[in-house]
Amino acid sequence: MNAEIRAVQRRERHIAHRLKSIAFDARRLEGKLGMLEDALEDLDSSKLRFLANERCGSWYLPSKSYFRRRHQLDDGAGEDSAHKAGTANTSMPPNSPTTCYFKSSDGHYGQWAFSTSRLNLAVVKPLLRSETSPELHEASIEPSSTGSVTVIVDATQHGKAYPDSFSKTIPMWARVMNEAYFRNIDADAASPPSLLPPWLHPSETNSIAQRLPSFVSAFCAVCPPSLAPDVVHLEHPLTIVWLHGEDDDASWRKAADSVQLLSHNHHVLVLVCASGDATWGAAAKEGDLPPARHGWTYVRGAADDHQSWGMGLTCEIFWEHVDALTDPALSLDDVEESVEQIVKETISGQQASDAFTHSVDDTRKVLTNVLQRAVLISNDISVPAVQLCAVVGVERPSPLPHHSSIPPRLLTIAML
């Protein structure tokens, strides 16, 4: 009996159902995030960022390229593409990250840890200020008296509302950042005693709080010198708001109002879980079939652990071929065949592109060497050397005499 249940569960978690579930959650989330963005329209555009928490979260942003299209001003996509992506027209700071990497395992019960190998400094770096390190501002948000909003997306397949990355790992990290970087002028305005969510058991909250001093010490010990707490600081503390893709529009609007108010004097981390109703995951865990939607079975947190089910598929490839891979006319076997073919073609295309790039680079090096030698040995003024460089597409030789040129014979050799 147990074997039959496991067989049914494997079938219900087939890659075809997973991909449809990812697309369903992501498109629903797109509307919610658009609502949040509209509510924050008064916030300076450089102060609103969207990040995917790797690896699972990247599947739920209608691909990371979705947000690149929304935020890049010079991609040539035009108003039509911007309209499809959302109504807001915001711009991310230059060099701003599109992903972060907070592992749920760092927040598992009894295993609470601050990772010194995953500092996620790219998340906090745009928020830091320094009088002595102007280069720090290359990826910084515009300085002002107000804070900022960073939306982070992730999902979970387990029967809980939020992944441990959201309920513990990020709150612990944010508290460490506050302790290290936020300098309180007013003693009464100390950073919150805890950024952990209220639904955690008090004993777990206390256990984590006892470890915080060691977390801060560990961070300061490995922090790059240019980002050391005695060099840079946060003008506003980090705080956290949790949102769920299953929350209704009224809840999102209420949360958006809270985020807008908090952003006046905080850097707000909005942690958004893309997973569907938690009871669906709980039912599946107990062996019951999850609810079917229009001929396919919803898989909660379907993108989790994609290395085990993705057949080589990545989130970028998926969203590039999303319509073909979620076609309702395809059978389970058809979807598998489509994935295999798309992955194979993508790999072949990448290999061909890499080979072409290497070939061009090698040719460019050879021609550059030929031109440099020709310039040094030739005094015959016939064909300008700079002209030749433009024709064959190589770098201008250096040093290059002001009136040097290449004989026609060498031009013919180079062109061959």
C-alpha positions as CSV (number, residue, x, y, z in Angstrom):
1,M,0.0,0.0,0.0
2,N,2.8,2.4,0.9
3,A,4.5,1.6,-2.4
4,E,1.3,2.5,-4.3
5,I,1.0,5.8,-2.4
6,R,4.6,6.6,-3.2
7,A,4.1,5.8,-6.8
8,V,1.1,8.0,-7.0
9,Q,3.0,10.8,-5.3
10,R,5.8,10.6,-7.7
11,R,3.4,10.7,-10.6
12,E,1.6,13.7,-9.1
13,R,4.9,15.5,-8.7
14,H,5.9,14.8,-12.3
15,I,7.9,17.6,-14.0
16,A,4.9,18.5,-16.1
17,H,2.9,19.3,-12.9
18,R,5.8,21.0,-11.3
19,L,6.3,23.4,-14.3
20,K,2.6,24.2,-14.4
21,S,2.6,24.9,-10.7
22,I,5.6,27.2,-10.9
23,A,4.0,29.1,-13.8
24,F,0.8,29.4,-11.8
25,D,2.4,30.6,-8.6
26,A,4.7,33.0,-10.5
27,R,2.0,34.7,-12.5
28,R,-0.2,35.0,-9.4
29,L,2.8,36.6,-7.6
30,E,3.4,38.9,-10.5
31,G,0.0,40.6,-9.9
32,K,0.6,40.8,-6.2
33,L,4.1,42.4,-6.6
34,G,2.6,44.8,-9.1
35,M,0.1,45.8,-6.5
36,L,2.8,46.3,-3.9
37,E,4.9,48.3,-6.4
38,D,1.9,50.6,-7.2
39,A,1.4,51.2,-3.5
40,L,5.0,52.3,-3.2
41,E,4.9,54.6,-6.2
42,D,6.0,57.6,-4.0
43,L,9.2,55.8,-3.0
44,D,12.2,56.8,-4.9
45,S,12.7,54.3,-7.8
46,S,16.2,53.6,-6.8
47,K,15.1,52.4,-3.4
48,L,12.9,49.5,-4.5
49,R,14.7,46.3,-5.3
50,F,13.5,42.8,-6.1
51,L,15.7,39.8,-5.3
52,A,15.2,36.0,-5.7
53,N,16.5,33.8,-2.9
54,E,18.6,31.2,-4.7
55,R,17.9,28.6,-5.9
56,C,14.2,28.0,-5.5
57,G,13.1,31.7,-5.5
58,S,14.6,32.4,-9.0
59,W,11.9,30.2,-10.6
60,Y,9.1,32.4,-9.3
61,L,10.1,35.8,-10.7
62,P,8.8,35.0,-14.2
63,S,12.6,34.5,-14.7
64,K,15.2,36.9,-13.4
65,S,15.1,38.5,-16.8
66,Y,11.6,39.6,-16.0
67,F,12.8,42.1,-13.5
68,R,15.7,43.1,-15.7
69,R,13.2,44.1,-18.3
70,R,11.2,46.0,-15.7
71,H,14.2,48.0,-14.4
72,Q,16.7,48.4,-17.2
73,L,16.2,51.7,-19.0
74,D,18.2,51.0,-22.1
75,D,17.2,47.5,-23.1
76,G,15.1,48.6,-26.0
77,A,12.1,46.7,-24.8
78,G,9.8,49.7,-25.2
79,E,6.5,50.6,-23.5
80,D,4.7,47.4,-24.6
81,S,7.1,45.1,-22.7
82,A,7.1,47.4,-19.7
83,H,3.3,47.3,-19.7
84,K,3.3,43.5,-19.8
85,A,5.7,43.3,-16.9
86,G,3.8,45.8,-14.8
87,T,2.6,49.3,-14.6
88,A,5.4,50.8,-12.6
89,N,8.5,52.2,-14.3
90,T,11.2,52.0,-11.7
91,S,15.0,51.7,-12.1
92,M,17.3,49.7,-10.1
93,P,20.7,51.1,-8.9
94,P,23.6,50.2,-11.2
95,N,25.3,46.9,-10.4
96,S,22.4,46.0,-8.1
97,P,22.1,42.2,-7.5
98,T,19.1,40.2,-8.7
99,T,19.6,37.3,-6.3
100,C,20.7,36.4,-2.8
101,Y,21.5,33.1,-1.1
102,F,20.1,32.5,2.3
103,K,19.9,28.8,3.1
104,S,17.0,27.3,5.1
105,S,19.3,24.8,6.7
106,D,21.0,27.7,8.6
107,G,17.7,28.2,10.3
108,H,16.7,24.6,11.0
109,Y,15.7,23.9,14.6
110,G,18.7,23.4,16.8
111,Q,21.1,24.2,13.9
112,W,20.8,28.0,13.9
113,A,23.9,29.4,12.3
114,F,25.3,32.5,10.7
115,S,27.1,31.5,7.6
116,T,30.5,33.1,7.1
117,S,30.7,31.7,3.6
118,R,27.4,33.3,2.5
119,L,27.6,36.8,3.9
120,N,25.1,38.2,1.3
121,L,26.9,41.5,1.5
122,A,25.5,42.4,-1.9
123,V,22.1,42.8,-0.3
124,V,23.3,45.3,2.4
125,K,26.1,47.0,0.5
126,P,23.8,49.4,-1.5
127,L,22.4,50.6,1.8
128,L,25.7,51.3,3.5
129,R,27.2,54.8,3.7
130,S,30.8,56.0,4.1
131,E,32.5,59.3,4.0
132,T,35.9,57.8,3.2
133,S,35.0,55.2,0.6
134,P,33.2,56.9,-2.4
135,E,33.7,53.7,-4.5
136,L,31.1,52.1,-2.3
137,H,28.4,54.1,-3.9
138,E,28.7,52.5,-7.3
139,A,25.8,50.2,-6.4
140,S,24.2,52.3,-3.8
141,I,20.7,53.6,-3.6
142,E,20.3,57.4,-3.7
143,P,21.1,58.9,-0.3
144,S,18.3,60.7,1.5
145,S,16.6,60.9,4.8
146,T,14.3,57.9,4.1
147,G,15.0,54.2,4.0
148,S,14.4,51.6,1.3
149,V,12.4,48.5,0.4
150,T,14.0,45.2,-0.7
151,V,11.5,42.5,-1.8
152,I,12.9,38.9,-1.6
153,V,11.1,36.0,-3.1
154,D,11.4,32.3,-2.1
155,A,9.1,29.3,-1.7
156,T,8.8,26.1,0.3
157,Q,7.4,22.7,-0.4
158,H,6.8,21.8,3.3
159,G,3.6,22.2,5.2
160,K,4.6,25.5,6.7
161,A,3.7,29.1,5.8
162,Y,7.3,30.2,5.2
163,P,10.6,28.5,4.5
164,D,13.1,28.6,7.3
165,S,15.2,31.0,5.2
166,F,12.4,33.5,5.8
167,S,11.4,32.7,9.3
168,K,14.9,32.4,10.8
169,T,17.9,32.7,8.5
170,I,17.2,36.1,7.1
171,P,15.9,37.6,10.4
172,M,19.1,36.4,12.1
173,W,21.2,37.9,9.3
174,A,19.3,41.2,9.5
175,R,19.8,41.4,13.2
176,V,23.6,40.8,12.8
177,M,23.7,43.6,10.1
178,N,21.9,46.0,12.5
179,E,24.2,45.1,15.4
180,A,27.3,45.6,13.2
181,Y,26.3,48.6,11.1
182,F,23.5,50.6,12.7
183,R,24.8,53.2,15.1
184,N,22.2,54.5,17.4
185,I,22.5,58.1,18.4
186,D,19.5,57.9,20.7
187,A,19.9,55.1,23.3
188,D,16.1,54.8,23.4
189,A,16.1,54.1,19.6
190,A,17.9,50.8,19.8
191,S,17.4,48.3,17.0
192,P,14.5,45.8,17.7
193,P,15.4,43.2,20.3
194,S,14.4,40.5,17.7
195,L,13.5,40.5,14.0
196,L,12.2,36.9,14.3
197,P,8.6,36.3,13.4
198,P,6.0,36.2,16.2
199,W,4.9,32.7,15.4
200,L,8.1,31.1,16.6
201,H,8.0,29.4,20.0
202,P,9.6,31.6,22.7
203,S,12.1,28.9,23.6
204,E,13.4,28.9,20.0
205,T,13.5,32.7,20.0
206,N,15.5,32.7,23.2
207,S,17.9,30.1,21.9
208,I,18.6,32.1,18.8
209,A,19.0,35.3,20.9
210,Q,21.7,33.7,23.0
211,R,23.7,32.9,19.9
212,L,23.5,36.4,18.4
213,P,26.7,37.9,20.0
214,S,28.7,35.0,18.6
215,F,27.1,35.6,15.2
216,V,28.1,39.3,15.2
217,S,31.7,38.4,16.2
218,A,31.9,35.8,13.5
219,F,30.7,38.4,10.9
220,C,33.2,41.1,12.0
221,A,36.0,38.5,11.9
222,V,35.5,37.8,8.2
223,C,34.0,41.1,6.9
224,P,36.1,42.6,4.1
225,P,38.1,45.6,5.3
226,S,36.3,48.0,2.9
227,L,32.9,47.0,4.5
228,A,34.1,46.8,8.1
229,P,31.7,48.3,10.6
230,D,34.2,51.0,11.6
231,V,34.4,52.1,8.0
232,V,30.7,52.1,6.9
233,H,27.3,52.2,8.5
234,L,23.6,52.0,8.0
235,E,21.7,55.2,8.3
236,H,18.5,53.2,9.1
237,P,18.0,49.8,10.7
238,L,16.8,46.8,8.8
239,T,13.3,45.5,9.6
240,I,11.1,42.7,8.2
241,V,7.6,42.3,6.8
242,W,6.3,38.9,5.7
243,L,3.9,38.4,2.9
244,H,2.4,35.3,1.2
245,G,1.3,34.7,-2.3
246,E,-1.9,33.2,-1.0
247,D,-2.8,36.3,1.0
248,D,-5.8,38.2,-0.5
249,D,-5.5,41.6,-2.1
250,A,-6.8,43.4,1.0
251,S,-4.0,41.9,3.1
252,W,-1.4,42.9,0.5
253,R,-2.8,46.5,0.4
254,K,-2.7,46.7,4.2
255,A,0.9,45.3,4.2
256,A,1.9,47.8,1.5
257,D,0.7,50.7,3.6
258,S,2.8,49.4,6.5
259,V,5.8,49.0,4.3
260,Q,5.4,52.5,3.0
261,L,5.3,53.9,6.6
262,L,8.2,51.8,7.8
263,S,10.4,52.9,4.8
264,H,10.5,56.4,6.2
265,N,13.0,55.4,8.8
266,H,13.9,51.7,8.0
267,H,15.3,49.6,5.3
268,V,12.4,47.2,4.9
269,L,13.0,43.6,3.8
270,V,9.7,42.3,2.4
271,L,9.9,38.5,2.5
272,V,7.4,37.0,0.0
273,C,6.6,33.3,-0.1
274,A,5.4,32.2,-3.5
275,S,4.0,28.8,-2.4
276,G,0.3,28.0,-2.5
277,D,-1.9,27.1,0.4
278,A,0.0,25.4,3.2
279,T,-2.8,22.9,3.7
280,W,-2.1,21.5,0.2
281,G,1.4,20.7,1.1
282,A,0.3,19.2,4.4
283,A,-2.2,17.0,2.7
284,A,0.4,15.8,0.2
285,K,2.8,15.0,3.1
286,E,0.2,12.8,4.7
287,G,-0.3,10.8,1.5
288,D,-3.5,12.4,0.2
289,L,-3.7,13.6,-3.3
290,P,-3.2,17.4,-3.6
291,P,-6.1,19.2,-5.4
292,A,-6.1,19.1,-9.2
293,R,-6.4,22.3,-11.2
294,H,-7.7,22.2,-14.8
295,G,-6.3,18.8,-15.6
296,W,-3.0,19.1,-13.7
297,T,-2.0,18.6,-10.1
298,Y,-0.7,21.5,-8.0
299,V,2.8,20.9,-6.5
300,R,3.6,23.2,-3.6
301,G,7.0,24.8,-3.7
302,A,7.5,22.9,-7.0
303,A,10.8,24.5,-7.8
304,D,12.5,23.3,-4.7
305,D,15.5,21.0,-5.3
306,H,15.3,21.4,-9.1
307,Q,18.5,19.5,-9.5
308,S,16.6,16.3,-8.6
309,W,13.7,16.7,-11.0
310,G,14.6,19.4,-13.6
311,M,16.3,17.1,-16.2
312,G,18.9,19.8,-16.7
313,L,16.3,22.6,-17.0
314,T,17.1,26.0,-15.5
315,C,14.7,28.8,-14.6
316,E,16.1,30.9,-17.4
317,I,15.5,28.2,-20.0
318,F,12.0,27.4,-18.5
319,W,10.8,31.0,-18.8
320,E,12.2,31.3,-22.3
321,H,10.0,28.3,-23.3
322,V,7.3,28.6,-20.7
323,D,4.3,28.5,-23.2
324,A,5.6,25.3,-24.9
325,L,6.4,23.5,-21.7
326,T,3.1,24.3,-20.0
327,D,0.9,23.6,-23.1
328,P,-2.2,21.8,-21.7
329,A,-2.3,19.6,-24.8
330,L,0.9,17.9,-23.9
331,S,0.9,14.6,-22.1
332,L,3.4,13.8,-19.3
333,D,5.6,12.0,-21.7
334,D,5.4,14.9,-24.2
335,V,6.6,17.3,-21.6
336,E,9.6,15.1,-20.7
337,E,10.5,14.9,-24.4
338,S,10.1,18.6,-24.8
339,V,12.4,19.3,-21.8
340,E,15.0,16.9,-23.1
341,Q,15.0,18.5,-26.5
342,I,15.1,22.1,-25.3
343,V,17.9,21.4,-22.9
344,K,19.8,19.5,-25.6
345,E,19.4,22.4,-28.1
346,T,20.3,25.0,-25.4
347,I,23.5,23.2,-24.5
348,S,24.4,22.7,-28.2
349,G,23.8,26.4,-28.9
350,Q,25.9,27.4,-25.9
351,Q,28.8,25.2,-27.0
352,A,28.6,26.6,-30.5
353,S,28.6,30.1,-29.2
354,D,31.5,29.4,-26.9
355,A,33.5,27.8,-29.7
356,F,32.8,30.8,-32.0
357,T,33.8,33.2,-29.2
358,H,37.0,31.4,-28.7
359,S,37.7,31.3,-32.4
360,V,37.1,35.0,-32.8
361,D,39.3,35.7,-29.8
362,D,42.1,33.5,-31.1
363,T,41.9,35.1,-34.6
364,R,41.9,38.6,-33.1
365,K,45.1,37.8,-31.1
366,V,46.8,36.5,-34.3
367,L,45.8,39.5,-36.4
368,T,46.8,41.9,-33.7
369,N,50.3,40.3,-33.6
370,V,50.5,40.5,-37.4
371,L,49.6,44.1,-37.4
372,Q,52.0,45.1,-34.7
373,R,54.8,43.4,-36.5
374,A,53.8,44.9,-39.8
375,V,53.8,48.4,-38.3
376,L,57.3,48.0,-37.0
377,I,58.8,46.7,-40.3
378,S,57.0,48.8,-42.8
379,N,57.8,52.3,-44.0
380,D,55.7,52.1,-47.2
381,I,52.8,54.5,-46.8
382,S,50.0,52.9,-48.7
383,V,47.2,51.7,-46.5
384,P,46.6,53.4,-43.1
385,A,47.2,50.9,-40.3
386,V,44.3,52.2,-38.3
387,Q,42.0,51.6,-41.4
388,L,43.3,48.0,-41.5
389,C,42.4,47.5,-37.8
390,A,38.9,48.6,-38.5
391,V,38.5,46.2,-41.4
392,V,39.6,43.1,-39.6
393,G,38.1,44.1,-36.2
394,V,41.2,43.9,-34.0
395,E,42.6,46.3,-31.4
396,R,44.6,49.2,-32.7
397,P,48.3,48.3,-32.4
398,S,50.2,50.1,-29.7
399,P,52.7,51.7,-30.0
400,L,51.5,53.0,-33.4
401,P,53.6,55.6,-35.3
402,H,51.6,58.6,-36.3
403,H,52.0,58.1,-40.1
404,S,52.6,54.4,-40.2
405,S,50.8,52.2,-42.6
406,I,50.6,48.6,-43.9
407,P,51.7,47.5,-47.4
408,P,48.9,46.1,-49.6
409,R,50.6,42.7,-49.6
410,L,50.2,42.5,-45.8
411,L,46.6,43.7,-46.0
412,T,45.9,40.8,-48.3
413,I,47.6,38.3,-46.0
414,A,45.7,39.7,-42.9
415,M,42.3,39.5,-44.7
416,L,42.9,35.9,-45.6
